[in-house]
């Protein structure tokens, strides 16, 4: 996994966590769900990068 991909995935996960926290703070369930979805997407991308790394050796 390249460093750029790690940074990008971490940024997406952090953005999702911020959205989820903001949604919780203001009582906006849609924003919380969007934040959780962003975090899940970042986790999936990270898992894909790990799988590519494992195949490379």
C-alpha positions in Angstrom: 0.0 0.0 0.0 1.5 3.3 -1.0 1.8 6.1 1.6 -0.5 8.3 -0.5 -3.3 5.6 -0.3 -2.9 5.2 3.4 -3.2 9.0 3.9 -6.2 9.2 1.6 -8.0 6.3 3.3 -7.2 7.7 6.8 -8.5 11.1 5.7 -11.7 9.6 4.4 -12.2 7.7 7.6 -11.5 10.8 9.7 -14.0 12.8 7.6 -16.6 10.1 8.2 -16.0 10.1 11.9 -16.4 13.9 11.9 -19.7 13.7 10.0 -21.0 11.0 12.4 -20.0 13.1 15.4 -21.6 16.2 13.9 -24.8 14.3 13.1 -24.9 13.0 16.7 -24.4 16.4 18.1 -27.2 18.0 16.2 -29.5 15.0 16.2 -29.3 14.5 12.4 -29.6 10.7 11.8 -29.0 11.2 8.0 -25.6 12.9 8.7 -24.6 10.2 11.2 -25.5 7.4 8.7 -23.5 9.2 5.9 -20.5 9.4 8.3 -20.7 5.7 9.1 -20.9 5.0 5.3 -17.8 7.1 4.6 -15.9 5.2 7.3 -17.0 1.8 5.9 -16.0 2.9 2.4 -12.5 3.8 3.7 -12.2 0.5 5.5 -13.1 -1.4 2.4 -10.6 0.5 0.3 -7.9 -0.1 3.0 -8.7 -3.8 3.0 -8.3 -3.9 -0.8 -5.0 -2.2 -0.5 -3.9 -4.8 2.0 -5.0 -7.6 -0.3 -3.0 -6.1 -3.1 0.1 -5.9 -0.9 -0.3 -9.5 0.2 -0.4 -10.6 -3.4 2.7 -8.7 -4.3 4.7 -10.6 -1.7 
